[in-house]
Amino acid sequence: MKQLVIKEVNIWSVARTVFPLSWVISIIVIFGGYLLFGRILESAASEFTDAPLVLPGIGAVAGFFLSIGLGFLNAIISTILALLTVVVYNFLASLGGGFSVTMSEEPGAIAHVGHAKGEQEADAEMRSQA
């Protein structure tokens, strides 16, 4: 077993990961909520009047563009919060040492070492171990 310590987290890698994920998740959640609650409000309002609230299809398109805009703002806020968290973690890890993680290999598992060495050297090494 190897004892590893996470001493620093790369800020740029966190930003590249958090921003697109939070944008897509925000679009899905906001647009889904718009469709769900928009239909509920439309059906409730139709009980009191026969006039349609919106033209069919226009409300969904407007809701989609609204969810893209709100999702973008939510992604910016989420990314800023994630970057602040990384900065605080990096500062505290420099003071206290960071998280300690224990890593081990499962018996019988084949480790792929092709990234550190050439593919031919990795294949030869794996054959010699077998």
ZAVO-782176 format. One record per residue (C-alpha): z, y, x; residue number from 1; residue in three letters. Coordinates in steps of 0.5 Angstrom, whole numbers. Each point is the difference from the previous one (the first is absolute). Layout:
BEGIN
Z,Y,X,NUM,ala
...
This chain:
BEGIN
0,0,0,1,met
-2,7,2,2,lys
5,6,-1,3,gln
-4,6,-1,4,leu
2,7,-1,5,val
-4,5,-4,6,ile
1,7,4,7,lys
-6,4,-3,8,glu
-4,0,-6,9,val
-7,3,1,10,asn
-1,6,-5,11,ile
-7,0,0,12,trp
-1,-7,-2,13,ser
6,1,-6,14,val
-5,6,-2,15,ala
-6,-4,0,16,arg
3,-5,-4,17,thr
5,3,-5,18,val
-6,6,-2,19,phe
-5,-5,-3,20,pro
5,-5,-3,21,leu
4,5,-3,22,ser
-7,4,-3,23,trp
-3,-6,-3,24,val
7,-3,-3,25,ile
1,7,-3,26,ser
-7,0,-3,27,ile
1,-6,-3,28,ile
7,1,-3,29,val
-2,7,-2,30,ile
-6,-2,-4,31,phe
3,-6,-3,32,gly
6,4,-2,33,gly
-6,5,-3,34,tyr
-3,-5,-4,35,leu
6,-3,-2,36,leu
3,6,-3,37,phe
-6,3,-2,38,gly
-2,-5,-4,39,arg
7,0,-3,40,ile
0,7,-2,41,leu
-7,0,-2,42,glu
2,-6,-5,43,ser
6,4,-2,44,ala
-4,6,-1,45,ala
-5,-3,-5,46,ser
5,-2,-5,47,glu
1,7,-1,48,phe
-7,3,0,49,thr
-7,-3,-1,50,asp
-3,4,6,51,ala
-1,-3,7,52,pro
4,3,5,53,leu
-5,-1,6,54,val
-7,-2,0,55,leu
-1,-7,1,56,pro
0,-2,8,57,gly
1,7,2,58,ile
7,-1,0,59,gly
0,-5,5,60,ala
-4,3,5,61,val
4,6,0,62,ala
6,-4,1,63,gly
-3,-4,5,64,phe
-2,7,4,65,phe
7,2,-2,66,leu
3,-6,3,67,ser
-4,1,7,68,ile
3,7,1,69,gly
7,-2,-2,70,leu
0,-6,4,71,gly
-3,4,6,72,phe
6,5,-1,73,leu
5,-6,0,74,asn
-3,-4,6,75,ala
1,7,4,76,ile
7,0,-2,77,ile
1,-7,1,78,ser
-3,0,7,79,thr
4,6,2,80,ile
7,-4,-2,81,leu
-3,-6,4,82,ala
-1,4,6,83,leu
7,4,-1,84,leu
3,-7,0,85,thr
-4,-2,6,86,val
2,6,4,87,val
8,-1,-2,88,val
-1,-8,2,89,tyr
-3,2,7,90,asn
6,5,1,91,phe
5,-5,-2,92,leu
-3,-6,4,93,ala
0,4,6,94,ser
7,2,-1,95,leu
2,-7,-2,96,gly
-5,-5,2,97,gly
-4,-2,-6,98,gly
0,-6,-5,99,phe
1,-7,4,100,ser
-5,-5,-3,101,val
0,-7,2,102,thr
-7,-4,1,103,met
-1,-7,0,104,ser
-6,-5,0,105,glu
0,-6,-5,106,glu
-1,-6,3,107,pro
-7,-3,0,108,gly
-3,7,-2,109,ala
-6,2,5,110,ile
1,7,3,111,ala
-7,4,0,112,his
0,4,7,113,val
-7,2,0,114,gly
2,7,-1,115,his
4,0,7,116,ala
-6,-4,4,117,lys
-7,-2,-1,118,gly
-2,-5,-5,119,glu
-2,-5,5,120,gln
7,0,4,121,glu
4,0,-7,122,ala
-4,-6,-2,123,asp
1,-4,7,124,ala
7,2,-1,125,glu
1,-3,-7,126,met
-4,-6,2,127,arg
4,-1,6,128,ser
7,0,-4,129,gln
-3,-5,-5,130,ala
